[in-house]
């Protein structure tokens, strides 16, 4: 593996992980259409096992990572249209699970991404508010609500701490897990897919859903930095010693915007002795970067995505802080009268909150 950097505090974690695992492969999203794919008539689907035939077609672009994560051109030649349609349903659950974060992180999809809460009381989108007056504001992120008394926006004037709270659309956790599992299996070498027959059964059937909840634990690192990865990057790690049964044989990590999602790939044939233990031990890879970067803060949280029922009414929040300088130097502009005046910040009674880059210029017309 090439030289990588880890954030302060993860050095010992990195030493332990890389004593056990090697980087098997990495997968980045190209900026143009891929070439060199197999002819469609020569393809075989690794998920259902069917080869091209009148009943098995390969007409659709099969994205290795979902397009909704910002992947436009990284596609495979081993996913048939029928399986692609199944995975598209799982992707709907993934989109709902992610909530407004795709808009917040400016993910580029097929179409402009907007978020609307289930009760349709809160919307989030990238805009320049040209409907108010053309040319005043650069593009930014707008959170807009219908009712200013619904406690969506909360603000502490003493500390400057502010919070936007919204409700995620309903999602089925097991389907979110399965779309991550599909991404992981897509990164496996073709010749190694024979080691994952049971894993493919888990992915492709519902009959086993209720029996795998303990396997659906994932680790999530959150990087508290601006920007992040504009398109997903996948890393597949393989255990160095195939005869050692201390940890799972494969770990998959997906870097997406400010998040790193990790999972071990269950039921690899090399791991069967692990399943006689009361619990499967695992270790996640540390956050790794190709160059030294300054990371203000990284937090870790485990999640379990084994539930088979719909999760409804889940709350999520966006937190930010307003500086004292911003609190005391507020100017209000009225586009109707084109006048400005000193004002006080009152986020709790705001119709919407509009975020722009701190270096962006606001062109307020002169009176």
N, C-alpha and C positions, 0 to 999 in steps of 0.2 A: 504494500500500500504506500502511496506517496506520502510525503510529510504533511501532517495536518496540525492544526492548533486547537487546543481546547481552552475554554474559559477558566479563569482562576477558580480553584476549588474542585475541579474535576480531574486533576492530574492523576491521583491514585485510582480513581474510577476508570480512567482511560487505560492505565497500566494493566489492571485486572482484566478489563474487557478484551484488550488486544492480545493478552496472553492466551485467551480462549478462542477468539474469532479472528478470521481474516476477512478482508473485503472481497467478496465474490464478484460483485459487479456494481456499477453505478449507472443511473439512467437519467439523462437530462433531456429537456424538451428542445428540439431543433427550431430554428426560426424560419424554416421553409419545408416544403413537402419532402417526405422521405423517398429515397429511391432504393432499388435493390430488393424489394419485397418479392415473395414468391408469386408466380402467376395464380390468379384466383382458382383456376381449374386444378392446380397442384396442391391446394391447401388442405390442411387437416386441423380441425378444432381441438385444441388441447383440453378444453373444458368438458365437452360432451363426447369427444372421441370420434366424431363423424368426419368423413372426408367429403370433398366437393361432390355433389350429386344433384339431380333434379330436386331433391328434397332438402338439400343443405347448400345454402348459397353464402357467398362472401362479398356481397355488394356494398355493404356499409363500411365506413371508416371506423375501425375498432381502436379506440384510443387506449393506449397502455395505462395512462392515468386519465381520469375524467376531464372532459373539456371544461366542466364547470369550475375546475381548479386552476384554469388558465393554460391548460395544455391544448395546443392547437394542432400540432403536427406529429407528435410522437405516437405512432400507431403500430399495430402488430399485424401479422399475416396468419395468425392462428386462432382467430375468434370468429365463429360463424354468426350469421345474422340472427338466428334464434337465440343464441346465448347473449348476443349483444342486446337484444330486446329485454331479456331478463335482467341484465346488469343495469340497464337504463332505469328500471324500476327501483333498484337499490340506490342508484345515484340520486333519485328524488328524495329519498330518506336522508342521504348525506347532505344535500343542499339544505334541507330543513334543520338538520342537526347543527350545521355551521351557522345558521341564523343570519345576522347582518354582517358577520365578519368578512364575507367576500366583498361587500360594498365598502366596508371600512378600510380594507386593504387594497382596494382598487384592482380586483381581479379582472382580467380581460377575457371575456367569453365570446361566444358566437354573436350574442346581442348584448346591448347595454344592460348591466346587471342592476336590478332594483330589488329592494326588500320592502315587503308589506306585511305587517303583523297580522295574525289570524283574524283579529277583530277589526282589521283595517283602520285602526286608530293612529298608527304610526307608520311613516314611510321613511326610507333612507335611499338616497341615490346621489350619484355624481352629477353636478350641474353647475352652471355659471349664473343661475338666477336671471337669465336674460328676459324672463317674463316680467320682471320688476322694472328693469331699465337696462338696455343694451350697453355693454362696454364698461360697466362700473366694476364688476367683480371678476376675478379669474375663476377657473373651475375649482370647485371644492366639494366637500361632502355635506349634504343637507339631511338633517333629521327634522322631519316635519310632523306635527300632530294635529288632530282635529279639535281636541278638548284641552284647554290649558289648565283645567282643574283636575286632571286625571292622575297626577303624581308621577307622570312619565319622567319629568325633569325634576331633580332635586339639587339644591345648591346651598352650601354653607358659606355665608358671606365672611365669616370670621377666618376661616381657613382657606377659602378659595376652592375647596373640594366640590366637584360636581359629578353627577351621575345621570346617565340616561338608561332607564330600565324598560325592557320590552319583552314581549312573549314570543317565543319561537313557534313556528308552525309544528304540527304534530309529526312525529317520526317514529319508526320502529327500529330500536337499537340493533337487533340482530342483523338487519339489512345493512346498517352502517358498517358493522363488523365485517359482513361478507364482501362489501365493496373494497374495504382495505385488504381483505384476504385475496380477492381477485387481483388487486394490484400487485401484491407480493408474489403470487403464483405466476403472474405475467413476467416477472423478472427472473424466474428460474430458467436455467438452461434447458433446451428442449430434451436433451438426453437424460436429464435428471428428473423429468416429470413422472417417470415411472415409480419414483419413491413416494409419491403423494396421492395414491389412489383413494385412500380413506379421506384425505383432505378435500379432494375434488367432490366426493360424495357429500361432505358437509356443505360445500359451497353450492352445489347444484340441486339439493333436495331440501324440503322443509321437514321431513320426517325426523331428522336428527336435531332440529333446532332446540328442543327442550332439554337435551342431554349434554350440551356443550357450554353451558353458561360459565363454568369455572375456567374454561379455556379462553374466554373472550375478554380477558384483561389486557388493556393497552396502557402504555406510558405516554404522557404528553408533556413535552417541554414547551414553555411559552417564553419567547424572547421579547423583552420589553424594550424594543427599539423601533424607530420609524423605518418604514419600508419593508424589509424582509425579502423573501424570494418571490419575484414576479411570476414565476412558473414553478411547478412542483419538481423536486429532485428526489429520486429514490435510491437508497443504498441497501444492498442485500449482503448480509454477513453470514459466513459459513463457519461452523465449528471446525477447528484445525484437526482434532482427533475424532474420527468417526466411531471409534470404539469406546469413547468416554461417554457416560450417560449422566453427567452431572447437570448439564444445561442443554436446552433444545439445540438441534443442529443448525437451524436457520433463524436469524433475526432480521426483520425488515424495518427500515426507517424511512418515513416520507417527510421531507422538508417542504413545508407549504406556508408561504407568507411568514408570519411570526411564530409558527408552530412546528414542532417535530413530533409526529405520531409514530409510535413504535409497537410492534407486535412480534411474537414468535409464531412461526408457521406450525400449526398443530399436526400431529399424526404423521410426521415424516417417518418412514420405515426405520430410520436410524434411532428414533427416539422411543420405540415401543417399551423398553424397560422403564422409562420414566413414568408411564401411565399406571404402573403398579404402586407408585408412591401416593401418599395421602394428598400431597400437593406438588405441583411441578415447579421446581425452582427456576428462576430466570434472572437474567441481568440485561439491562438495556445498554445500548451504546451511549457514550457521552455525546453531548453536542460537539460537532467537529466543524472546523472551518479551514479553507485552503490557505488563508493568510491570517496573520494576527489582526484581530479586530477588537474594538472596545465594546464590550457588552455590558450595559449598565446593570442588568438584572436578568436572571433566568430562574423561573420557577418550575417545579415539577408537580404533576398531579396524576395519579392512576385513575383510569376509568374502566368500568366494566360494561360492555355492550352486548351482554348475553340475553337481555330481556326480549321476549317475543311479542309482548303486547305493545300498543301504541303509547308513547309518552306524549301527554297533552298538557298544555299550560305551563311548560317549563320557562322560567324567567332567566334572562341574561342581562348583563349590564355593561355599559361602556363608561369607564371612569376617566376623568381628566381633572386638571387643576388650573385655575385661573390665578395668575400672579397678582401681587398687590399693585404693581404698576398698571396692569390691565384693569384692575378694579377701580382705580382712581382717575384713569385717563380715558373715559368713555365718551365717544362722540356719537350722537344719534343723527342719522340722515333720513329725511323724509323725501322719497322720490316724487311724491305728488307735488310738493311745494318747492323741491330742490333746495331745501334749507337744512342747515346743521345746527346742533346745539349740544351743550354739555349734558350728560345724562348719568344715570347709575345703572349698573348691571343688575338685571332682575330675571335670571334664567327660569325661575320657577313659574313665571307668568309669561314666558316667551312662547310664541306660536311655533317657532322652529329655531334650531341651532345650526349655524353654517360654519364649517371648518375649512380654512385655507392654509396653504403653506406659510410659515412665519416670515419668509422672505418675499412673499407675493405682494404686489402693489394693488392698492384699492384706488381707483380713479374716481374720486368724488368730484362732480362738476363744481366749478366756482359759482357762487351765488351771483 
